[in-house]
Amino acid sequence: MSLNLQTYTEHFTNPLYLESGRILEPYDITYETYGELNEDKSNVVVVCHALTGSHHAAGTYEGETKSGWWDGLIGPNKAIDTDKYFVICSNVIGSCFGSTGPMSPQHPHQEPYRYKFPVVSIKDMVKAQRILFDRLDIHRVHAIIGGSMGGMQALQFAIHYPNFANKIIAMAATHATQPWAIAFNKVAQEAILKDPDFKQGYYDPEIIKEQGLAGMAIGRMAGHISFLSPESMREKFGRDYKLTDGLYELFGKFQVESYLEYNGYNFTKWFDPLTYLYITKAINIYDLSRGFDSLREALKRVTAKMHLISFKNDILFKNFEMLEIADEFKNIGNTNYDYIDIESDYGHDAFLVELEKFESYVKDTLDG
């Protein structure tokens, strides 16, 4: 069977009422589907993407070599088997890959929103997806799965739309973003804001695409440090030096330095800086217990079977943060969950890289 990759954009004219009290109208949501929807629509699996991800989770576009960000997990005979399941991944509101975000034209004129774009929360992103699924006439899904910010969305779905999914798989996430993660985001935000080429938000996106944005590259380097771990860096780079550089040249580089530079500067040519500010803001203010007396009260709403996955050496969202959710389920007498901590030295990005460590778990969860 083939993956059957399809990409669509839906336009909505009804106002989206945001958690902040502001509204967004009109707005677009770009999404991608894989596999075939069965007759009773019981085979839908929703995939939620992380901070710099997009709706393009699997497969390869014509004329491109880079495949979707979870390509190893989604496809025929893979853990999320597209011969069995109809998979939907939508680009979140506030992003820069087709859904409405800060650089989208503001109705009725064609100027981008920039700072006029409202702050959106993870809850808002989930609400917009729920509206998209309503339009697609999908009112209940088999499962929702995501890692990092995608895991946050999966958890929000479980609380705010308790009858929407049978199963929720959330990995490498947390119940509320902790100061350590907010601190890494702060470095990135400041680096962007203080770059003169950012022009206080009034940059020309075409120039950035061509030249990149140094401040954002520096911020992204800090991000990359938080996605790995001391062990995975040691394994990946050790103290290896660039072969072409001299040890006693001031700007001679260790391999780890070239890695950070390459990933930092490359990133700025394909990801929008204002979007980065808005989405890191959404991550920072994420808290499952907002609007409830406590996390426990929030989790009492959950009816789906919950699968919580942490990674042992994740320094961005520590494994005990997922355990805290599991412990609350235990405290309220909810037995419909399981929690696994995956043996990994890779760090936060293990959910994107070490698929072999959890793919059979995902497969069993979906098929079971």
C-alpha positions as CSV (number, residue, x, y, z in Angstrom):
1,M,0.0,0.0,0.0
2,S,1.0,3.6,-0.4
3,L,1.1,6.3,2.2
4,N,-1.5,8.3,0.3
5,L,-0.2,11.7,1.4
6,Q,-2.7,14.6,0.9
7,T,-2.3,18.2,1.9
8,Y,-5.2,20.6,2.4
9,T,-6.0,24.0,3.7
10,E,-9.4,24.8,5.3
11,H,-10.7,28.4,5.6
12,F,-12.9,29.3,8.6
13,T,-14.9,32.5,8.8
14,N,-16.5,32.0,12.2
15,P,-14.6,33.7,15.0
16,L,-12.2,31.5,17.0
17,Y,-12.7,32.6,20.6
18,L,-9.3,32.5,22.3
19,E,-8.4,31.8,25.9
20,S,-7.2,35.4,26.3
21,G,-10.6,36.7,25.5
22,R,-9.5,37.9,22.0
23,I,-10.9,36.5,18.8
24,L,-9.2,35.3,15.6
25,E,-11.2,35.7,12.4
26,P,-11.1,34.6,9.6
27,Y,-8.4,31.9,9.9
28,D,-6.9,29.0,7.9
29,I,-5.7,25.6,9.0
30,T,-3.3,23.6,6.9
31,Y,-3.3,19.8,7.4
32,E,-2.1,16.6,6.0
33,T,-3.7,13.1,5.9
34,Y,-2.2,9.7,5.3
35,G,-4.0,6.4,4.6
36,E,-7.8,6.0,4.0
37,L,-10.7,6.9,6.2
38,N,-12.9,3.8,6.8
39,E,-16.7,3.8,6.5
40,D,-17.6,4.3,10.1
41,K,-14.7,6.8,10.6
42,S,-13.4,4.7,13.5
43,N,-9.8,4.5,12.3
44,V,-8.7,8.1,12.8
45,V,-5.3,8.8,14.5
46,V,-4.5,12.5,15.2
47,V,-0.8,13.4,15.3
48,C,0.2,16.7,17.0
49,H,3.4,18.4,16.2
50,A,6.1,20.1,18.3
51,L,7.4,23.7,18.4
52,T,9.1,23.8,15.0
53,G,7.2,21.0,13.4
54,S,4.4,21.2,10.9
55,H,1.5,19.3,9.4
56,H,4.1,17.5,7.3
57,A,4.7,14.5,9.6
58,A,5.4,11.8,7.0
59,G,6.3,11.1,3.4
60,T,8.2,13.2,1.0
61,Y,6.9,16.0,-1.3
62,E,7.6,15.7,-5.0
63,G,11.0,17.1,-5.8
64,E,12.1,17.1,-2.2
65,T,14.4,14.7,-0.3
66,K,13.5,15.6,3.3
67,S,10.7,13.5,4.6
68,G,8.2,14.5,7.3
69,W,9.4,14.8,10.9
70,W,7.9,11.5,12.1
71,D,8.3,9.6,8.9
72,G,9.9,6.6,10.7
73,L,6.7,6.1,12.7
74,I,4.0,6.8,10.2
75,G,3.3,4.7,7.1
76,P,2.4,1.3,5.7
77,N,3.5,-1.4,8.2
78,K,5.0,1.2,10.6
79,A,4.0,1.8,14.2
80,I,1.2,4.2,13.1
81,D,0.2,1.9,10.2
82,T,-1.5,3.8,7.3
83,D,-2.8,0.6,5.9
84,K,-5.0,0.5,9.1
85,Y,-5.4,4.1,10.2
86,F,-6.4,7.4,8.7
87,V,-3.8,9.8,10.1
88,I,-4.3,13.6,10.4
89,C,-1.7,16.1,11.3
90,S,-2.6,19.8,11.3
91,N,-0.4,22.8,11.5
92,V,-1.2,24.7,14.7
93,I,-2.7,28.1,14.8
94,G,0.2,30.6,15.2
95,S,2.7,28.6,13.1
96,C,4.2,29.6,9.8
97,F,3.5,26.6,7.6
98,G,0.0,27.5,6.2
99,S,-2.2,27.9,9.3
100,T,-2.9,31.5,10.3
101,G,-0.1,33.0,12.3
102,P,1.7,36.4,13.0
103,M,2.9,36.8,9.4
104,S,-0.5,35.9,7.8
105,P,-2.3,38.8,6.1
106,Q,-4.8,40.5,8.5
107,H,-8.3,40.7,7.1
108,P,-9.6,42.9,5.4
109,H,-6.2,44.3,4.2
110,Q,-3.2,42.3,3.1
111,E,-0.6,43.5,5.7
112,P,0.7,40.8,8.0
113,Y,-0.6,40.8,11.6
114,R,2.9,40.9,13.2
115,Y,2.3,42.1,16.8
116,K,-1.4,42.5,16.2
117,F,-1.7,38.7,16.2
118,P,-3.2,37.6,19.5
119,V,-1.3,35.4,22.0
120,V,-2.6,31.9,21.4
121,S,-2.3,29.1,23.9
122,I,-1.9,25.3,23.5
123,K,-5.6,25.1,24.5
124,D,-6.5,27.4,21.6
125,M,-4.4,25.3,19.2
126,V,-6.4,22.2,20.3
127,K,-9.7,24.1,20.0
128,A,-9.0,25.1,16.4
129,Q,-8.1,21.5,15.5
130,R,-11.4,20.3,17.1
131,I,-13.3,22.8,14.9
132,L,-11.4,21.4,11.9
133,F,-12.4,17.9,12.7
134,D,-16.0,19.0,13.1
135,R,-15.8,20.4,9.6
136,L,-14.4,17.1,8.4
137,D,-17.3,15.3,10.1
138,I,-15.0,13.5,12.5
139,H,-16.5,13.6,16.0
140,R,-14.5,10.8,17.7
141,V,-11.1,9.5,17.0
142,H,-9.2,6.3,17.8
143,A,-6.2,8.0,19.2
144,I,-4.2,11.2,19.6
145,I,-0.4,11.1,19.8
146,G,2.3,13.7,20.1
147,G,5.7,14.5,21.7
148,S,6.9,17.7,23.4
149,M,4.5,20.5,22.4
150,G,2.6,17.7,20.6
151,G,2.3,15.8,23.9
152,M,1.0,19.0,25.5
153,Q,-1.8,19.2,22.9
154,A,-2.6,15.5,23.4
155,L,-3.0,16.1,27.1
156,Q,-5.2,19.2,26.5
157,F,-7.4,17.2,24.2
158,A,-7.9,14.6,27.0
159,I,-9.0,17.3,29.5
160,H,-11.0,19.7,27.3
161,Y,-12.6,17.2,24.9
162,P,-12.8,14.1,27.1
163,N,-15.1,12.2,24.8
164,F,-13.2,12.9,21.6
165,A,-10.4,10.2,21.7
166,N,-10.4,6.6,22.9
167,K,-6.6,6.7,23.5
168,I,-4.1,9.4,24.2
169,I,-0.3,8.9,23.8
170,A,1.6,11.8,25.2
171,M,5.4,11.7,25.3
172,A,8.3,14.0,26.4
173,A,5.9,16.6,27.8
174,T,4.8,18.0,31.1
175,H,1.6,19.1,32.9
176,A,2.9,22.7,33.1
177,T,6.0,24.3,31.7
178,Q,8.6,24.6,34.4
179,P,11.1,27.5,34.9
180,W,14.0,25.5,33.4
181,A,12.3,25.2,30.0
182,I,11.0,28.8,30.2
183,A,14.6,29.9,30.8
184,F,15.8,28.3,27.6
185,N,13.0,30.0,25.7
186,K,14.0,33.3,27.3
187,V,17.4,33.1,25.7
188,A,15.9,32.5,22.3
189,Q,13.4,35.2,22.7
190,E,15.9,37.8,23.8
191,A,18.4,36.9,21.1
192,I,15.7,37.4,18.4
193,L,14.4,40.7,19.9
194,K,17.8,42.2,20.3
195,D,19.0,41.4,16.7
196,P,18.9,44.7,14.7
197,D,17.9,42.7,11.6
198,F,14.7,41.7,13.4
199,K,13.7,45.4,13.1
200,Q,11.4,45.1,16.2
201,G,9.2,42.7,14.3
202,Y,9.0,44.7,11.1
203,Y,11.5,42.7,9.1
204,D,11.0,41.6,5.5
205,P,10.4,37.8,5.6
206,E,12.0,37.4,2.1
207,I,15.3,38.9,3.4
208,I,15.3,36.6,6.4
209,K,14.7,33.6,4.2
210,E,17.7,34.5,2.2
211,Q,20.1,35.8,4.9
212,G,18.8,34.2,8.1
213,L,18.7,36.0,11.4
214,A,21.8,35.7,13.6
215,G,19.9,36.4,16.9
216,M,17.4,33.6,16.1
217,A,20.3,31.2,15.3
218,I,21.9,31.9,18.7
219,G,18.6,31.3,20.4
220,R,18.2,28.1,18.5
221,M,21.6,26.9,19.6
222,A,20.5,27.3,23.2
223,G,17.4,25.3,22.2
224,H,19.5,22.5,20.7
225,I,21.5,22.2,24.0
226,S,18.2,21.6,25.8
227,F,17.1,18.9,23.2
228,L,20.2,16.8,23.8
229,S,21.9,15.6,27.0
230,P,25.4,15.7,28.3
231,E,25.7,12.0,27.5
232,S,24.3,12.2,24.0
233,M,26.7,15.1,23.2
234,R,29.6,13.2,24.5
235,E,28.6,10.2,22.4
236,K,27.9,12.2,19.3
237,F,30.9,14.6,19.3
238,G,33.2,13.7,22.2
239,R,36.0,16.3,22.1
240,D,36.5,15.9,18.3
241,Y,37.9,18.9,16.6
242,K,37.1,20.1,13.0
243,L,39.7,18.5,10.8
244,T,40.3,21.7,8.9
245,D,40.8,23.9,12.0
246,G,43.8,24.4,14.2
247,L,43.5,23.8,17.9
248,Y,45.2,27.1,18.7
249,E,43.2,29.2,16.2
250,L,40.9,31.4,18.1
251,F,38.0,30.5,15.9
252,G,38.9,26.9,15.4
253,K,35.9,24.7,16.3
254,F,35.0,21.6,18.1
255,Q,32.5,19.3,16.2
256,V,29.8,20.2,18.7
257,E,30.3,23.9,17.9
258,S,29.9,23.3,14.1
259,Y,26.8,21.2,14.8
260,L,25.2,24.1,16.8
261,E,26.2,26.6,14.2
262,Y,24.9,24.6,11.3
263,N,21.6,23.8,13.0
264,G,21.2,27.3,14.3
265,Y,21.8,29.3,11.2
266,N,20.1,26.8,8.8
267,F,16.9,27.0,11.0
268,T,16.5,30.7,10.6
269,K,16.0,30.4,6.8
270,W,12.9,28.2,7.1
271,F,11.2,29.2,10.4
272,D,9.7,32.6,11.0
273,P,11.1,34.6,14.0
274,L,7.7,36.1,15.1
275,T,6.2,32.7,15.0
276,Y,9.0,31.5,17.2
277,L,8.2,34.2,19.8
278,Y,4.4,33.4,19.7
279,I,4.8,29.6,20.0
280,T,7.4,29.7,22.7
281,K,5.0,32.0,24.6
282,A,2.2,29.4,24.1
283,I,4.6,26.8,25.5
284,N,5.6,29.0,28.5
285,I,2.0,29.7,29.6
286,Y,0.9,26.1,29.1
287,D,-0.6,24.7,32.3
288,L,-3.2,21.8,32.3
289,S,-4.6,23.1,35.6
290,R,-5.4,26.6,34.4
291,G,-9.2,27.1,34.9
292,F,-9.4,24.3,37.5
293,D,-8.7,24.3,41.2
294,S,-5.8,22.0,40.7
295,L,-4.1,19.5,38.3
296,R,-6.1,16.8,40.1
297,E,-9.4,18.5,39.3
298,A,-8.4,18.9,35.7
299,L,-7.4,15.2,35.3
300,K,-10.7,14.1,36.8
301,R,-12.3,15.0,33.5
302,V,-10.2,12.5,31.5
303,T,-12.1,9.5,30.2
304,A,-9.6,8.3,27.5
305,K,-7.1,5.5,28.1
306,M,-3.9,7.5,28.8
307,H,-0.4,6.4,27.8
308,L,2.3,8.6,29.3
309,I,5.9,8.3,28.1
310,S,8.9,10.0,29.4
311,F,12.6,9.7,28.4
312,K,15.1,9.1,31.2
313,N,17.6,11.7,30.1
314,D,15.3,14.4,28.9
315,I,16.7,17.6,30.5
316,L,14.0,19.9,29.0
317,F,10.9,18.1,30.4
318,K,12.3,15.9,33.2
319,N,10.9,12.4,33.4
320,F,9.4,13.1,36.9
321,E,7.1,15.7,35.3
322,M,5.2,13.0,33.4
323,L,5.3,10.8,36.6
324,E,3.5,13.6,38.4
325,I,0.6,13.2,36.0
326,A,0.6,9.4,36.5
327,D,0.7,9.9,40.3
328,E,-2.3,12.2,40.1
329,F,-4.3,9.6,38.1
330,K,-3.4,7.1,40.8
331,N,-4.5,9.5,43.5
332,I,-7.9,10.0,42.0
333,G,-8.4,6.3,41.5
334,N,-8.1,6.4,37.7
335,T,-6.7,3.0,36.7
336,N,-7.1,3.7,32.9
337,Y,-3.6,4.9,32.3
338,D,0.0,3.6,32.0
339,Y,3.3,5.4,32.4
340,I,6.6,4.2,31.0
341,D,10.0,5.9,31.4
342,I,12.1,5.0,28.4
343,E,15.8,4.1,29.0
344,S,17.5,6.7,26.9
345,D,20.6,8.9,27.0
346,Y,19.6,10.9,24.0
347,G,17.7,13.7,25.7
348,H,14.5,15.4,24.8
349,D,14.7,14.8,21.1
350,A,14.7,11.0,21.7
351,F,11.0,11.1,20.7
352,L,12.1,12.2,17.2
353,V,15.2,10.1,16.9
354,E,15.1,6.9,19.0
355,L,11.9,5.5,17.5
356,E,13.0,1.9,17.9
357,K,12.7,2.5,21.7
358,F,9.0,3.1,21.7
359,E,7.6,2.1,18.3
360,S,6.4,-1.3,19.4
361,Y,4.7,0.3,22.4
362,V,2.9,2.7,20.1
363,K,1.9,-0.1,17.8
364,D,0.6,-2.3,20.6
365,T,-1.3,0.7,22.1
366,L,-3.0,1.6,18.8
367,D,-3.8,-2.0,17.8
368,G,-4.5,-3.4,21.2
